[in-house]
Amino acid sequence: MKRVLLAMLSMVVVFPSVGCKCWEKLKCANQSSVDLVTPGLSSEEKFFLENWLYAAKMAEDVQDYSTAVIYYKKIYEYFPDTKEGDRAQKRLKKLEGNKEKNKVSLGS
């Protein structure tokens, strides 16, 4: 009986303080990077923007640059006035510059 009471007491005293800290960490971890950079987008816009950013980054990671270019173009086309749109445009310029260098080096 004492163990049960001790366990219940620890749940009442210890878990709320630990739970609050964990909740704050979880809340911060679940906050979208798009929320932090571009406020004011609808949930649907955030959904597409996050997924296109993820797809573009994954394509670059596996060196599928043509697919990355497609997604960066979508991001820039649909979100030109956002920081993500600016970043997508910069990545496009860099990828297209690398593409031209590769053509020249492969052609010679």
Secondary structure, 3 states (H helix, E strand, C coil): CHHHHHHHHHHHHHHHHHHHHHHHHHHHHHCCHHHHHCCCCCHHHHHHHHHHHHHHHHHHHCCCHHHHHHHHHHHHHHCCCCHHHHHHHHHHHHHHHHHHHHHHHHHC
